[in-house]
Amino acid sequence: PLLLGESALQLSARRRTTGLRMSWQPEQPLSVRFRQGGETILWHGHHHKLKKLLQEWRVPPRDRQWLPLIYNDQRLLAVPGYAVADPVRVAGDGIGWQLQWGPVSPKTEDQGGA
């Protein structure tokens, strides 16, 4: 898991048949960022404003600023727990990384101090 600063949140990835396609090779390193505003994602064949999607998904406004976003250069690839952009989403019988975020578990906290 990746601990996200002082937020007491962690980002984790599990190997699944959904999520970010494992065979995809990015030209630039992936990065994790928090919302700045104005983000868009290509999802289900259309470009969507992230703000509108967060409203549809009923993410509380107070939580939106702490939502980790996965980028490749300036392209938003994934909103862990909600969406993966079309060009990098697992299709058919592929294998991918299912990204999740949530509170740091006590087990993770213990490992972080060692």
Helices and strands as residue ranges (DSSP letters): E 2-3, G 5-7, E 9-16, E 20-21, E 30-33, E 40-43, E 46-49, H 50-56, H 61-64, E 69-72, E 75-79, E 83-84, G 86-88, E 96-103, H 106-112
